[in-house]
Amino acid sequence: MLSLLWRAFFINKDFDYYKKRLSSQRIFATHTGSNLLMDYKNSAIRKAAITGVGGFVPEDKLTNADLEKMVDTNDEWIVSRTGIKERRILKDPSKGTSFMAIKAAEDLIQKKQVDPTSIDMLIVATITPDMPVAATAAYVASEIGATNAFAYDLQAACSGFLYAMSTASAMISSGHYKKVMVIGADKMSSIVNYADRSTCIIFGDGAGAVLFEATQNDFGWEDEYLRSDGSGRMFLNIKAGGSLYPTSEETFNNGLHNLHQDGKSVFKYAVSEMANATEEILKRNNIDHEKLDYLVPHQANKRILDAIARRINLPEEKIMKNIEYYGNTTAATLPLLLFDYESKLKPGDKLIFAAFGGGFTWGAAYLTWAY
Ligand code: UT7
């Protein structure tokens, strides 16, 4: 009886949610252990692991010197305020986000010798689909030969890849599917206004892909903390082209099809929510800055990364970074970090992903590296 009361008292929102999600499979989440998500050992559920990574960035570079010729800015301001020196741009106007997503997927398939017909499901996280309707993911799946997969796009801005990994992990853990490919890809140059110095200096193009399968060695997706708050949508958005502001001469003349960001406000939320989510994941999994191998944070601004590192007392070398060379590639950022750091990773390494983006959307996730 006492134990029941104790449980009722301490049950929180997360536990309730996961309990509901898992009850249909007769699996019990433990609240007392370090892992709130689930007790894999005492269940039939499989842990999902990342078993392959691929990536692609276009060859063309847009440097700070190039931007100095386009808007009233300078290298010193951009580097000191953001940490960005250059970004990659997919210049060919006949190529959309799918071009990069396909390249990243093919890189993974070739490196890991994956039979594309064995892929069950494919998600493309993006805010720059090739077209507003007709999922980019479906086109990517067809082009890479994933003829047995169902595929759809997921839109959660800079948190898109994090959310998509959570979906993939759940699909594998449930036993519904065996191989799920998750791609983060964005052609940000297609929505940025290159006359707006507050946004055009930040964003770049790219794509990254990972494969999720059931773990073979007990390493994989361990825990997640995901949140959203729609009251933040006025701070970071593309207003027009949807059902609220359909495309019209007026929306076009007012530049409402371009990305708008109130940088200062987004910055404040990004620092506090990414740090909160990371701390929550660290705390409930009993990981401290010494046990953590890498923080894998969304690359929006080097000052955001520094602020989070200070808050969780993490040395610089444990923070994955590529902002200097790619800028902010939105949904492609997290998989491109894995792509760049893959050779440094070893089985059992503890990684914490953290992201914040338009919506607002944000969260953190804990994964142990499987290979
Ligand atoms: O990825 C999704 C989530 N996004 C983020 O997390 C982005 C978060 N925000 C940021 O990274 C930063 O807010 C920015 C990089 C966008 C802007 O940096 P900031 O330090 O917040 O600058 P600010 O907007 O407060 O502007 C400071 C000054 C202003 O001039 P005044 O009014 O003080 O005279 C701006 O007009 O800097 C000016 N400024 C620039 N100056 C030179 C703004 N952009 C530029 C520029 N070059 N490119």
Boltz pocket constraint, residues with backbone or C-beta under 6 A from the ligand:
constraints:
  - pocket:
      binder: B
      contacts: [[A, 72], [A, 73], [A, 74], [A, 77], [A, 78], [A, 81], [A, 82], [A, 158], [A, 197], [A, 198], [A, 201], [A, 202], [A, 262], [A, 263], [A, 264], [A, 265], [A, 266], [A, 267], [A, 270], [A, 299], [A, 300], [A, 301], [A, 304], [A, 328], [A, 330], [A, 356], [A, 357], [A, 358]]
      max_distance: 6.0
